[in-house]
Amino acid sequence: MLSVELVAGRGVWFPEEAEGPGHEVHVFGEEGRPLSNPGPLLRVPVGTEIRATVRNGIAGSPLAVHGLHDRPGAPGPLIVPAGGTRAVRFRVTSPGTYFYWATTRGARTLLDRFGPDSQLIGALIVDPAGPVPADRVFIIGIEADSAAVPAERELYAAVVNGLSWPHSLKATVQVDDTVRMRWINASDRFHPMHLHGFYFSVDRHGDIARDTAYEDAAKRMVVTELMASGQTMSLTWVPSRPGNWLMHCHMAVHMSPDLRRGARLEAAHAQAANHTLDVMAGLVTGWRVLPSGRVMAPRAAESPAPEPRHLRLVARPAPGRFGADPGLGFVLQGDDVRPGPDSVVIPGPPIVLTRGRPVGISVVNELAEATSIHWHGIELDSWFDGVSGWSGSGDVVAPAVAPRDSFQVRFTPPRAGTFIYHSHFHEQRQLASGMYGPLIVLEPGSAYDPDTDRTWVLSQSGPAEGVRLMLNGSLAPVIDMRAGRRHRIRLINIHPNVPVTVSLLADPVPVTWRALAKDGADLPPAQARTQPAQVRIGVGETYDFELTPERPGELRLRASDQAGVVLLSGTARVR
């Protein structure tokens, strides 16, 4: 049995520690101890009875506490009057990652909660019977203002375990360590969680009331996983290469310098020496992977490595591309690549590589500002990962690519799939202005046929506020396809901030396609199946589908937001 005495009260919280101002919020604590953000971690073995008392120290407001109930069981709030105390007893007989939260304003869901209540959160972890491997528990919190309309809420803070980057976790692990994480999205927003340089296994998904473990055959390997409000996720990651890496929410607004409230805010908007540590903020964690110290056996003799391919990726401005706002884009050059006269295209040109063939890509900066390019989903050495001021090893880190300078990236793609190259520097503006493109890796001996191999890139039509969603650079895309021919659809979302649901409809019903891959990794057989052509895709995610239109006609392509509002409409003409 676990007995715990919780208290909810008003406190001053410092998400930037001593470098930023205090935020007056409501938070949990344990009687006799300081209030904390997040609230006390409740961690028990399966089968435990929990006896909790909750005292409401928030004057003038009743407190509704959610999540203090049986697992499994029907959730219901515990109502605690202002200044009062209530007791609850429940039993947890289902292992998993859960949480509790509260509100003083009668919010029924996390989507309805904002203002000072936004940090009334805590984790409830129920361990299975027997030995339990070590893991790390992360709670995502968003503090927004008290506006009545969610879309108008200003972000005050975006935090992992109560702290905003670079004050949030910087962990040190070793090569071949098994890193286990539990993530809890206790905010009112979506968060696509992206790990640099590696895949991780999605082991469980859940929410406040339930948690589902996947069988080994059903687990999928991803580099980005979208978490909805109130969702939990358990994952496993085994780093195979040393270096400095990040795991962060891929929505640019959630790692923006606008989240900095401290003395360094002004410097953050200037040309800071270290973009990652002096500019980025919010939902970011850092991971330093050290060599294991294990002596490696000598490798068997191998056949000579293939001849490396050499490319130049030139970042250039495109004046007037978005009305008064210039575009920022790329030109691809190489022995087998001939750019046209108006060579900056948005999205950027597809970079088509071959699994197992080395490539050297010289990133040349012809912009008036610095940049850095991330090779999203590619398993490569940290030095080339594209997070300036962080990528590398220890304090030996890669620089940003200054104007009129260049940086050579070298890697050998270990797998075929659909990936992304994009700016990882002032992401909110550079991504919105066009600094992204598809990176396609083919199997040896395969040829890229753009007639049947289709890349659909979702992005934003410029850096101004209130601009629209684009597909392949168009606000109203028209796509031609052949009836009876098998097409591979490579769907990429690199909009700075918007997860969308994409549907391909023979009105009003979705057609069918077969799922092939997620983030460049083939799906397990249990998920690689024919299904309705509708998928929710977060920022930084890629999906591959096989589509064979049955007959000539027109299909409707639609992308909508969380509320069902249509953000983009297009047509697929089947001939």
C-alpha positions in Angstrom: 0.0 0.0 0.0 1.1 3.6 -0.7 -0.1 6.4 1.4 0.5 9.9 0.1 -0.7 13.4 1.1 -0.9 15.8 -1.8 -1.5 19.5 -1.7 -2.3 21.9 -4.5 -1.2 25.5 -4.0 0.0 28.7 -5.7 3.7 29.0 -6.2 6.4 30.8 -8.2 8.0 28.6 -10.8 11.3 29.2 -12.6 11.4 27.3 -15.9 14.7 29.0 -16.9 16.1 28.6 -13.4 18.1 31.6 -12.3 18.3 33.0 -15.9 14.6 33.9 -16.2 11.7 35.4 -14.3 9.3 33.5 -12.0 5.9 32.4 -13.2 3.0 32.4 -10.8 1.1 29.1 -11.3 -0.8 26.4 -9.5 1.2 23.3 -8.7 1.1 20.1 -6.6 3.4 19.2 -3.7 3.5 16.7 -0.9 2.5 17.8 2.6 5.5 19.1 4.5 7.6 19.5 1.4 8.0 22.3 -1.2 5.6 22.6 -4.1 7.1 21.2 -7.4 6.6 21.2 -11.1 5.8 18.5 -12.1 4.0 17.3 -8.9 5.2 14.3 -6.8 5.9 11.1 -8.8 3.7 8.3 -7.7 5.4 5.0 -8.6 4.2 1.6 -7.3 4.3 -2.0 -8.3 1.2 -3.5 -10.0 -1.5 -4.5 -7.6 -0.8 -1.7 -5.1 -3.6 0.1 -3.3 -3.0 3.8 -3.1 -4.5 5.9 -0.4 -4.3 9.6 -1.2 -5.5 12.7 0.5 -5.6 16.0 -1.5 -5.7 19.4 0.2 -6.8 22.4 -1.8 -4.6 25.3 -0.8 -5.7 27.5 -3.7 -7.9 30.1 -2.1 -11.3 30.8 -3.6 -11.5 27.9 -6.1 -12.7 24.3 -5.9 -10.2 21.8 -7.3 -11.1 19.0 -9.6 -8.4 16.3 -9.6 -8.4 13.8 -12.5 -6.4 10.5 -12.6 -6.7 9.3 -9.0 -8.7 6.2 -9.8 -8.4 2.4 -10.4 -6.4 1.1 -13.4 -8.3 -0.3 -15.1 -11.4 1.7 -14.1 -13.7 4.4 -15.0 -12.1 7.9 -14.6 -13.9 10.5 -12.6 -12.7 13.7 -10.9 -12.2 14.1 -7.2 -13.7 17.5 -6.1 -11.9 19.3 -3.3 -13.4 22.6 -2.0 -11.2 25.6 -1.5 -9.3 25.1 1.8 -10.7 21.6 2.2 -9.2 18.1 2.1 -10.6 14.9 0.4 -9.4 11.3 0.6 -9.5 8.7 -2.1 -8.6 5.0 -2.2 -7.9 3.1 -5.4 -6.0 0.0 -6.7 -3.8 -0.2 -9.8 -3.8 -3.7 -11.4 -2.7 -2.8 -14.9 1.0 -1.8 -15.5 1.7 1.4 -17.5 2.4 5.1 -17.7 -0.3 7.2 -16.3 -0.7 10.7 -14.8 -2.9 13.0 -12.7 -3.9 16.6 -13.3 -6.2 19.2 -11.8 -8.1 22.3 -12.6 -9.7 25.2 -10.7 -11.8 26.3 -13.6 -13.9 23.2 -14.3 -12.0 22.0 -17.4 -13.2 18.7 -18.5 -10.2 17.8 -20.6 -6.6 18.9 -21.0 -7.7 20.7 -24.1 -9.8 23.0 -22.0 -7.1 23.9 -19.5 -4.8 26.9 -19.7 -3.5 29.8 -17.6 -2.2 29.2 -14.1 -3.7 25.7 -13.9 -1.5 24.4 -16.8 1.2 23.0 -14.5 -1.1 21.1 -12.1 0.3 17.7 -13.3 2.1 14.7 -12.0 3.1 11.2 -13.1 1.6 7.9 -11.9 3.8 4.9 -12.9 2.6 1.3 -12.3 5.5 -1.1 -12.7 5.0 -4.8 -13.7 5.8 -7.5 -11.2 9.4 -8.6 -10.9 12.6 -6.7 -11.5 12.1 -3.3 -13.3 14.8 -1.9 -15.6 15.8 1.7 -15.0 14.0 4.3 -17.1 13.4 8.0 -17.3 10.0 9.7 -16.9 9.3 12.9 -18.9 6.2 15.1 -18.5 5.5 17.7 -21.2 4.0 20.9 -20.0 2.8 24.0 -21.8 1.9 27.3 -20.0 -0.4 29.4 -22.1 -2.3 32.6 -21.3 -5.9 32.8 -20.1 -7.5 33.7 -23.5 -10.9 32.2 -24.0 -10.1 31.0 -27.6 -7.4 28.3 -27.8 -5.9 29.6 -31.1 -5.2 32.9 -29.5 -3.3 31.7 -26.5 0.2 33.1 -26.2 2.8 30.5 -25.1 4.6 31.5 -21.9 6.6 28.3 -21.4 7.1 24.9 -23.0 8.9 22.5 -20.6 10.1 19.0 -20.0 9.8 18.1 -16.3 9.2 21.8 -15.5 12.3 23.1 -17.3 12.8 24.8 -20.6 15.9 24.1 -22.8 18.8 24.5 -22.2 17.9 24.0 -18.5 16.1 20.7 -19.2 17.8 17.3 -19.1 21.2 16.8 -20.6 21.9 13.1 -20.0 25.1 11.1 -20.5 24.9 7.5 -21.6 27.2 5.0 -23.3 27.2 3.3 -26.7 25.1 0.1 -26.5 23.2 1.2 -23.3 19.5 0.5 -23.4 17.8 3.8 -22.8 14.2 3.5 -21.7 11.9 6.5 -21.6 8.3 7.2 -20.6 6.8 10.3 -22.1 3.6 11.9 -20.9 1.9 14.7 -22.9 0.0 16.6 -20.1 -0.4 19.6 -22.3 -3.2 20.8 -24.6 -1.2 20.5 -27.8 0.2 17.9 -30.2 4.0 17.1 -29.9 5.9 15.2 -32.5 8.9 13.9 -30.5 12.0 13.5 -32.7 15.2 11.7 -31.9 18.3 12.7 -33.9 20.5 10.2 -35.5 18.8 7.0 -34.4 15.6 5.0 -34.5 13.7 4.1 -31.3 11.2 1.4 -30.7 7.7 2.4 -29.7 6.9 -0.1 -27.0 3.6 1.2 -25.5 1.0 3.8 -26.1 -1.6 5.0 -23.5 -3.4 7.8 -21.8 -4.6 8.7 -18.3 -6.8 5.6 -18.0 -5.1 2.8 -20.0 -1.8 1.7 -21.4 -1.3 -0.8 -24.2 1.9 -2.8 -24.6 2.8 -4.0 -28.1 4.0 -7.4 -28.9 7.5 -7.5 -30.4 6.1 -8.2 -33.9 3.9 -5.2 -33.7 6.5 -2.7 -32.4 7.7 -0.2 -35.0 10.9 1.7 -35.3 10.6 5.5 -35.8 12.6 8.7 -35.5 9.5 10.9 -34.9 6.3 9.9 -33.0 3.3 12.2 -32.8 1.8 12.5 -29.3 -1.7 13.9 -28.9 -2.9 15.8 -25.9 -3.2 13.4 -22.9 -1.3 10.6 -24.7 1.6 8.6 -23.1 4.4 6.7 -24.9 7.1 4.2 -23.7 10.1 3.8 -25.9 13.5 2.0 -26.1 16.6 3.4 -27.7 20.0 1.8 -28.0 22.6 4.3 -29.2 25.2 2.7 -31.5 27.4 5.7 -32.1 29.0 8.2 -29.8 28.3 11.9 -30.0 25.9 14.7 -28.9 22.3 14.2 -29.9 18.9 15.9 -29.3 15.4 14.6 -28.7 12.8 17.4 -29.0 9.4 18.3 -30.1 9.6 19.1 -33.9 7.1 21.9 -33.8 9.2 25.0 -34.3 7.0 27.1 -31.9 7.8 24.7 -29.1 11.6 25.2 -29.4 11.6 28.8 -30.3 13.6 31.7 -28.8 10.3 33.4 -28.3 9.9 31.1 -25.3 12.9 32.7 -23.6 11.8 35.2 -21.0 15.1 35.9 -19.3 18.0 38.3 -19.7 19.3 36.4 -22.7 16.1 37.0 -24.8 17.5 39.9 -26.7 20.7 38.1 -27.5 18.8 35.1 -28.6 17.2 37.0 -31.4 20.6 38.3 -32.5 23.3 36.3 -34.2 24.3 34.4 -31.1 27.5 32.4 -31.0 25.7 29.1 -30.3 22.3 28.7 -31.8 21.4 25.5 -29.9 22.4 26.7 -26.4 21.8 30.4 -26.8 18.7 30.6 -29.1 16.7 27.4 -28.9 14.3 27.0 -25.9 11.4 24.8 -24.9 10.8 21.1 -25.4 14.3 19.9 -26.0 16.5 17.3 -24.2 20.2 16.7 -24.8 21.9 13.3 -24.9 25.7 12.8 -24.8 26.7 9.3 -25.9 30.1 8.2 -24.8 32.1 5.3 -26.3 31.5 2.1 -24.4 35.1 1.3 -23.8 34.4 -2.2 -25.1 37.2 -3.7 -27.3 35.8 -4.4 -30.7 36.8 -7.5 -32.5 38.6 -6.9 -35.8 36.3 -6.8 -38.8 36.4 -9.4 -41.5 37.9 -8.3 -44.8 35.3 -6.5 -46.9 35.0 -5.7 -50.6 36.2 -2.3 -51.6 33.8 0.5 -50.7 31.7 2.0 -53.6 33.0 5.2 -55.1 31.6 8.2 -53.1 29.1 10.4 -54.8 29.7 14.2 -54.6 27.0 16.8 -54.4 26.7 20.6 -53.7 23.7 21.8 -51.9 23.6 25.6 -52.2 21.3 27.7 -49.9 20.1 30.8 -51.8 17.5 33.5 -51.4 14.6 33.7 -53.8 13.4 37.3 -53.8 9.7 37.9 -54.0 8.8 34.2 -53.7 6.2 34.9 -51.0 5.0 38.3 -51.9 7.0 40.8 -49.9 8.8 38.0 -48.2 11.8 36.3 -49.9 12.0 32.6 -50.1 15.0 30.8 -48.8 15.7 27.6 -50.7 18.2 25.3 -52.3 20.0 24.5 -55.5 21.4 21.0 -56.0 24.5 20.5 -58.1 26.6 17.5 -59.0 28.0 15.4 -61.8 24.6 14.0 -62.6 22.5 17.1 -61.5 21.9 20.1 -63.7 19.9 22.9 -62.1 17.8 25.1 -64.3 18.2 28.9 -64.7 15.6 29.8 -62.1 17.1 27.1 -59.9 15.7 27.8 -56.4 12.8 25.5 -56.0 10.5 25.1 -53.0 10.4 22.4 -51.7 14.0 21.8 -52.4 15.1 19.4 -55.1 14.9 15.7 -54.2 18.3 14.3 -53.1 18.2 10.7 -54.4 20.9 8.4 -52.9 21.7 4.7 -52.8 21.8 2.5 -49.7 25.4 1.6 -49.0 27.0 4.2 -51.3 28.9 6.9 -49.5 28.1 10.5 -50.3 29.8 13.8 -49.6 27.4 16.9 -49.7 29.0 20.3 -49.5 26.5 22.7 -48.0 27.3 26.1 -49.5 25.7 29.2 -47.9 24.8 32.0 -50.2 22.3 33.6 -47.8 22.9 36.8 -45.8 22.6 34.8 -42.6 24.0 31.6 -41.0 22.3 28.3 -41.3 22.8 24.6 -40.6 21.2 21.6 -42.3 19.8 18.5 -40.5 19.6 15.2 -42.2 16.4 14.1 -40.6 16.2 10.3 -40.1 19.6 9.5 -41.4 21.9 7.4 -39.2 25.2 9.2 -39.4 28.1 10.6 -37.3 27.1 13.3 -34.9 29.5 15.9 -36.3 27.4 15.9 -39.5 23.9 15.9 -37.9 23.4 19.6 -38.4 22.7 21.0 -34.9 25.3 23.8 -34.8 26.9 24.3 -31.4 25.9 20.8 -30.3 26.5 18.2 -32.9 29.9 16.5 -32.4 31.5 15.1 -29.3 31.8 16.8 -25.9 32.8 20.4 -26.4 34.1 19.8 -29.9 31.0 20.8 -31.8 30.1 21.6 -35.4 29.7 25.3 -36.3 26.9 26.9 -38.1 27.5 27.5 -41.8 28.2 31.2 -42.0 27.4 33.4 -45.1 29.8 32.8 -47.9 31.1 29.6 -46.2 30.5 25.9 -46.6 30.4 22.7 -44.6 30.9 19.2 -46.0 28.6 16.4 -44.7 29.7 12.8 -45.3 27.6 9.7 -44.6 26.7 6.3 -46.0 23.0 5.6 -45.9 22.5 2.3 -44.2 18.8 1.8 -45.3 16.5 2.7 -48.1 13.6 4.9 -47.3 12.0 8.4 -47.2 13.9 11.1 -45.2 14.1 14.9 -45.1 16.8 17.5 -45.3 16.0 20.9 -43.6 17.3 23.9 -41.8 17.9 23.4 -38.1 18.6 27.1 -37.5 16.0 29.8 -36.7 13.6 27.0 -37.6 10.4 29.0 -37.4 11.5 31.4 -40.1 13.9 29.4 -42.3 11.6 26.3 -42.5 8.6 28.5 -43.3 10.7 30.3 -46.0 11.5 27.1 -47.9 14.6 25.5 -46.5 13.6 21.8 -46.8 13.4 19.0 -49.3 12.9 15.2 -49.7 15.9 12.9 -49.3 15.2 9.5 -50.9 17.4 6.5 -50.5 17.0 3.6 -53.0 18.1 0.0 -52.8 21.2 -0.8 -54.9 20.3 -1.4 -58.5 17.0 0.5 -58.2 16.2 3.5 -60.4 14.2 6.5 -59.4 11.1 6.8 -61.6 9.2 10.1 -60.8 6.2 8.9 -62.8 5.4 6.2 -60.2 7.5 7.3 -57.2 5.7 10.3 -55.9 6.9 12.6 -53.1 4.2 14.7 -51.4 5.7 17.4 -49.2 3.4 19.4 -46.8 4.8 22.8 -45.8 4.0 26.4 -45.1 3.6 29.1 -47.8 6.0 31.6 -46.4 7.1 33.1 -43.1 4.2 35.5 -42.5 1.6 34.7 -39.9 -1.7 33.2 -41.1 -0.3 31.8 -44.3 -1.6 28.6 -45.8 -0.6 24.9 -46.1 1.1 23.8 -49.4 1.6 20.5 -51.0 4.7 20.4 -53.2 4.7 24.2 -53.2 1.1 24.5 -54.4 -1.9 25.8 -52.5 -4.3 23.9 -54.8 -2.3 20.9 -56.0 -3.3 18.9 -59.1 -1.6 15.5 -59.4 -1.8 13.2 -62.5 -1.7 9.5 -62.0 -2.3 6.4 -64.2 -5.2 3.9 -63.5 -4.0 0.4 -62.8 -0.4 1.5 -62.1 1.3 1.0 -58.8 2.5 4.2 -57.2 4.7 4.7 -54.2 3.5 7.8 -52.2 6.2 9.3 -50.0 4.3 11.6 -47.6 6.4 14.2 -45.7 5.2 16.9 -43.3 7.8 19.6 -42.8 5.4 22.4 -42.0 6.9 24.3 -39.0 4.0 23.7 -36.7 0.9 22.0 -38.0 0.1 18.3 -37.8 -2.6 17.4 -40.3 -4.9 14.5 -41.4 -4.3 13.7 -45.0 -7.1 11.9 -46.9 -7.4 10.8 -50.5 -11.2 10.5 -51.3 -13.5 9.2 -53.9 -16.1 11.4 -52.4 -17.1 11.0 -49.7 -15.2 7.7 -49.0 -11.4 7.3 -48.8 -9.9 5.0 -51.4 -7.4 2.4 -50.1 -3.7 2.2 -50.0 -1.2 -0.1 -48.4 1.1 1.1 -45.7 4.8 0.4 -46.3 7.1 2.4 -44.1 7.2 5.0 -41.3 10.2 7.5 -41.1 12.1 5.4 -43.6 11.8 2.1 -41.7 9.7 -0.7 -43.1 6.6 -1.3 -41.0 6.2 -4.7 -39.2 3.8 -7.0 -41.0 1.0 -6.3 -38.5 1.0 -2.7 -39.6 1.9 -3.1 -43.3 -1.6 -3.6 -44.5 -4.2 -2.2 -46.9 -6.3 0.5 -45.2 -8.4 3.6 -45.9 -6.2 6.4 -47.5 -6.3 8.6 -44.4 -3.5 9.3 -42.0 -2.6 11.8 -39.3 0.9 13.0 -39.9 2.9 15.2 -37.4 5.7 17.6 -38.2 8.8 15.7 -39.1 7.1 12.4 -39.8 7.2 10.6 -43.1 5.0 7.8 -44.3 5.2 5.5 -47.4 2.1 4.0 -49.0 1.5 1.9 -52.1 -1.4 3.3 -54.1 -2.9 1.7 -57.3 -5.8 3.8 -58.6 -8.5 1.4 -59.9 -10.1 3.4 -62.7 -9.9 6.8 -64.4 -11.6 9.8 -62.7 -10.9 12.4 -60.1 -10.0 11.9 -56.5 -10.0 14.6 -53.9 -6.9 15.2 -51.8 -7.6 16.9 -48.5 -5.6 18.0 -45.5 -7.4 19.0 -42.3 -6.4 20.1 -38.8 -7.2 18.6 -35.4 -10.7 20.3 -35.4 -11.5 19.0 -38.9 -11.0 22.4 -40.6 -9.8 21.8 -44.2 -6.4 23.5 -44.7 -5.7 22.3 -48.2 -7.8 20.8 -51.1 -6.3 19.3 -54.2 -7.1 16.9 -57.0 -5.6 13.7 -58.2 -6.6 13.1 -61.8 -6.5 9.5 -62.7 -6.1 8.8 -66.4 
